[in-house]
Amino acid sequence: MHGDHAAQLRGICRRYCHPDGTVMVDALRGVDLQIPRGQYLAIMGASGSGKSTLMNILGCLDRPTGGQYLLDGQDVAQLSDEQLSHVRGKRIGFVFQAFNLIPELTVLENVEVPLFYQGLDRAERRARAAEKIELVGLTARMSHRPAELSGGQQQRAAIARALVSNPSIIMADEPTGNLDSATGEAILGVLDRLHAQGLTIVLVTHDDRIAERSQRVIRLSDGLLMSDVPGGRGASAPVHAMNASAPAEPHA
């Protein structure tokens, strides 16, 4: 049983050292954090605060040098690279500032990529990818390549790709950083709808207004968790039901 928490960090430390063994920096210095299933969490902090390191550990892109990380109840801190890659592919969905779509592939093919690495057959890959593309309101653009899409449409495709493995956590790293404010607002609306459907979302941002859309905001400084407060939605604020699928928006 992994209880009611998507992720639990206990005494997480991350130290970077020179090849000769001397310490360069202690990026995280004993972070304790519990993320309940279905929570919308924002991580904030200045450059060098440790927020990117924390995101990388939560996303199984990096390992802590000390402490315990339970993802769905499994201690992933000590897994091999291959095991960590498998866990990352199945349980974490990533949304990046730069979209990271493959230019030569269509939207449908881009969204299918994680399932290809999981060994699913073509018919199931297509069906699941099409379902997630519909969820983000991009069905009409399914056969287009990234260069034929607006920035907002590319980010919708990236969100669909993050969802296709039915992950435990969506990790969104500055997801509106490359978008104008109106398009960014539309993308944040997509994340709001996903949260309303019960997804756990961890959002890294430097923007207080974006963080206020979350239920909970944590701030890091010098590798320590300095504050942990409710966001604009608040831990107990009601989440209004939203439509399961987002309408297609030609420019967002």
C-alpha positions in Angstrom: 0.0 0.0 0.0 1.3 3.5 -0.8 -1.4 5.3 1.1 -2.5 8.8 0.2 0.8 10.2 -0.9 2.1 10.3 -4.4 5.6 11.2 -3.2 7.4 11.4 0.2 10.9 12.9 0.7 12.7 12.2 4.0 15.9 14.0 4.8 16.8 14.4 1.1 20.3 15.7 0.5 22.1 16.3 -2.8 25.8 17.1 -2.7 27.9 17.8 -5.8 31.6 17.1 -5.6 34.7 17.7 -7.7 36.3 14.5 -9.2 38.9 14.8 -6.4 36.2 14.5 -3.8 36.1 18.0 -2.5 32.6 19.4 -2.0 31.4 22.0 -4.6 27.9 22.6 -3.3 25.2 21.1 -1.1 22.2 21.7 -3.4 19.7 20.2 -1.0 20.4 19.9 2.8 17.8 17.6 4.4 14.5 18.3 2.7 11.3 16.7 4.1 8.3 16.9 1.9 5.1 14.9 1.5 2.9 15.4 -1.6 -0.6 14.0 -1.2 -2.1 12.3 -4.1 -4.1 14.7 -6.2 -2.4 17.9 -4.9 -1.4 20.8 -7.0 2.0 21.9 -5.6 4.1 24.9 -6.7 7.9 25.0 -6.1 9.5 28.4 -5.9 13.0 29.7 -5.1 15.7 32.0 -6.5 18.4 30.7 -8.9 20.7 28.4 -6.9 18.0 27.7 -4.2 17.8 24.0 -5.0 14.5 24.0 -6.8 15.8 22.5 -10.0 17.7 19.8 -8.0 14.5 19.0 -6.1 12.6 18.8 -9.4 15.2 16.5 -10.9 15.0 14.2 -7.8 11.2 14.2 -7.8 11.2 13.4 -11.5 13.8 10.5 -11.1 16.2 12.4 -13.3 18.8 12.5 -10.5 19.4 10.6 -7.3 19.8 12.1 -3.8 23.2 11.5 -2.0 21.3 11.0 1.2 17.7 10.4 2.4 14.7 8.5 1.2 12.4 9.1 -1.7 9.2 7.1 -1.8 7.3 7.4 -5.1 3.9 5.6 -4.9 5.4 3.9 -1.8 8.5 2.6 -3.5 11.9 3.8 -2.4 13.4 4.9 -5.6 16.5 6.7 -4.2 18.7 3.5 -4.5 17.5 2.2 -7.8 19.9 1.5 -10.7 19.9 3.8 -13.7 17.9 1.3 -15.7 15.4 0.8 -12.9 15.1 4.6 -12.5 14.5 5.1 -16.2 11.7 2.5 -16.1 10.0 4.2 -13.1 10.4 7.6 -14.7 8.8 6.4 -18.0 5.8 4.9 -16.3 5.1 7.2 -13.3 6.3 10.7 -14.2 5.0 12.9 -16.9 7.2 15.9 -17.9 6.1 19.3 -19.3 9.1 21.5 -20.1 9.4 25.2 -21.0 10.9 24.3 -24.4 8.2 21.7 -25.3 10.9 19.2 -26.4 8.8 17.8 -29.3 10.6 15.8 -32.0 10.4 18.0 -35.2 10.1 15.2 -37.7 7.1 13.5 -36.0 3.5 14.5 -36.1 1.6 15.4 -32.9 0.2 11.9 -32.7 3.6 10.3 -33.2 5.2 12.6 -30.6 2.5 11.7 -28.0 3.0 8.0 -28.8 6.8 8.0 -28.1 6.7 7.1 -24.3 4.4 4.1 -25.1 6.8 2.9 -27.8 9.5 2.6 -25.2 7.1 0.7 -23.0 6.6 -1.9 -25.8 2.9 -1.3 -26.4 1.6 -2.4 -29.8 0.8 0.1 -32.4 -3.0 0.0 -32.1 -3.0 0.6 -28.4 -0.4 3.4 -28.7 -2.5 5.2 -31.3 -5.7 4.8 -29.3 -4.2 6.1 -26.0 -2.3 9.0 -27.8 -5.5 10.1 -29.6 -7.4 10.0 -26.3 -4.9 12.3 -24.6 -4.7 14.6 -27.6 -8.5 15.0 -27.4 -8.2 15.8 -23.7 -6.0 18.8 -24.5 -8.2 20.0 -27.4 -5.7 19.3 -30.2 -7.5 16.6 -32.2 -7.7 18.8 -35.3 -3.9 19.2 -35.3 -3.1 15.5 -34.7 -1.4 15.0 -38.1 0.6 18.3 -38.0 4.3 18.6 -37.2 5.6 20.9 -34.4 6.7 23.6 -36.9 3.1 23.9 -38.1 1.8 24.6 -34.6 1.7 27.7 -32.4 3.6 27.7 -29.2 0.5 27.0 -27.2 -0.4 24.1 -29.4 3.1 22.7 -29.0 2.7 22.9 -25.3 -0.7 21.2 -25.4 1.0 18.4 -27.4 3.7 18.2 -24.8 1.0 17.9 -22.0 -0.7 15.1 -24.0 2.6 13.3 -24.2 3.2 13.7 -20.4 -0.3 12.2 -19.8 -0.1 9.2 -22.1 1.6 6.9 -19.6 -1.1 7.7 -17.0 1.6 8.9 -14.6 1.4 9.3 -10.8 2.8 12.9 -11.1 2.9 15.6 -13.7 6.1 17.6 -13.4 5.7 21.0 -15.1 8.9 23.1 -15.3 8.1 26.7 -16.1 5.5 25.4 -18.6 4.5 28.9 -19.7 8.0 30.4 -19.9 8.1 30.5 -23.7 4.5 31.7 -24.2 2.8 35.1 -24.3 0.5 35.8 -21.3 -2.8 34.9 -23.1 -1.4 31.6 -24.4 0.2 30.9 -21.0 -3.2 31.5 -19.4 -4.8 28.9 -21.7 -2.1 26.3 -20.8 -2.5 27.0 -17.1 -6.3 26.4 -17.7 -5.4 22.9 -19.1 -3.4 22.1 -15.9 -6.3 23.4 -13.8 -8.7 20.9 -15.6 -6.2 18.0 -15.2 -6.0 18.8 -11.5 -9.8 18.9 -11.2 -9.8 15.3 -12.6 -7.5 14.2 -9.7 -4.0 14.4 -11.2 -1.1 15.3 -8.9 0.8 18.3 -10.4 4.1 19.7 -9.3 4.8 23.0 -10.9 8.2 24.8 -10.8 7.8 28.6 -11.4 9.4 31.9 -10.5 6.1 33.8 -11.0 4.0 34.4 -7.9 0.8 34.8 -9.9 1.2 31.4 -11.5 2.1 29.8 -8.1 -1.1 31.2 -6.6 -3.1 28.9 -8.9 -1.9 26.0 -6.9 -3.2 24.5 -3.6 0.2 24.7 -1.9 3.4 26.8 -2.4 6.8 25.7 -1.1 9.9 28.0 -1.2 13.5 26.8 -1.2 16.5 28.8 -0.2 20.1 27.5 0.0 19.0 23.9 -0.2 16.5 24.2 2.6 12.7 24.3 2.6 12.0 27.7 4.0 8.2 28.0 3.7 5.2 25.8 3.0 1.9 27.7 2.7 -1.5 27.3 1.0 -1.7 28.7 -2.6 -4.7 30.5 -4.0 -6.8 27.4 -4.2 -5.8 26.4 -0.6 -5.5 22.9 0.6 -9.2 22.8 1.5 -10.5 25.1 -1.2 -13.2 23.5 -3.4 -12.1 22.5 -6.8 -14.9 23.1 -9.3 -15.7 20.4 -11.7 -14.5 21.1 -15.2 -15.2 19.5 -18.6 -13.1 16.5 -19.4 -11.9 17.8 -22.7 -10.6 21.2 -23.5 -11.9 23.1 -26.5 -9.5 23.4 -29.4 -8.1 26.9 -29.5 -6.6 27.9 -32.9 -3.8 30.1 -31.4 -3.3 28.6 -28.0 
